[in-house]
Amino acid sequence: MEVCMKYFVITDSTDTQVGLRLAGIEGVVVREIPEARKAIQAAAADPDIAVLLVTENLAAKCSDLLEPLKMSCHIPLVVEIPDRHSTGRASDSITRYIREAIGVKL
């Protein structure tokens, strides 16, 4: 029996979701905070999701859900990722992040 652990992204940016989908990472685009909260809870309950990627903007707005996951759960590993609207980062930060994280050059 083979267990397949996967990445999953929750984002408020279609561009981020499409870019990660090209790298083989499934995910959802959410526009409202209640949608984001439902998506985070569903992903945290899914035993197949090993790494949960959440864009910085959503992570800041849902920190009360994400912080306990980060501190007490081994799976999923919660990783905040930048999107194109992130502040304080270089303009190519998303491209560089993907290249460094999974070795895909965009």
N, C-alpha and C positions, 0 to 999 in steps of 0.2 A: 504494500500500500504506500503510495507516494503522496506526500503532503506538499501542496503548492502554496507557499506564502507569497503575498503580492503587495505591491504598492498601491495606494489610492490617494487621489488628490481632491481636496475640497477648496474651491476657489470662487471668487466673485468676478473673475475675468475669463471670458471666452478664449482670449488669446493664450492665456496660461494653460487652460485645459487642452486646447488643440495642440499646443507645443509639446506638452507632456504625453498626450495621446500618441503623437508621432514617435515618441520614445517607448511606447508600449504600456504606458501607465493610464489605467482607467480613472475616471473621476466624475465629479458633478460640478456644475456651475450653479451657485445660489445667489439670489439677489437680495434677499431679506434675512435678517438675523434669525427669526424663528426657523426658516428653512435651513440655515447653517447649523443651528443647534440640533435639529432633527438629523441632519446628515452626519454630524460628529457622533451623536449617540448611536446611530445605526452602524457606522464604521467601527466604533469602539466595541460594539457587540458582535461584529463579524469575525469569527475565528480564523478566516483565511487572510485577513489584512494584517500584515506584519509591520508595515511602515505607512503611517498616515501623514501625508503632506498637506499643510494648511497654509494658505497665503497669509502674510503678515497682517493685513488689514482685518481679515476675519478672525485670526488668532487673537488679536487685541480685543475685539468685540466679544469674543467667546472665551476669554481667559478663565472664567470661573469653571467652565467644563474641561478645558484643556490642562490646566495646572495639575489637578488631581491625577489625570492620566499620565502626565509626564513624571510625576513624583512616585506613583504607586504601581504602575503597570509596566510589565516588561514588554508586553505586546498589546496594542500596537505601539511602536516607537513613534512619537509625535515629533514632527520636524516642521518648523515654520520656514517658509520659503518666500523670497521676494517675488513681486510681480512687477509689471511695467509701471505701476503707479507708486511704488515704494519710494520713500524719500531717503536721502543720505547714501545712496549707492551709485556706483558708476552706471552709465547708460547701457553697458553691455553685461550687467551683473547677472541677468537671467541666463543668457547664453553661456557665460563663463561658469555659472553654477551647475547647469546641466552637463556641460562638458567635463567638469571636475567630478561631479557626482556619479555619472553613469557612463562617461566616455563617449558620448554622442556629440559630434561636432555639427552645429547647425549653421 
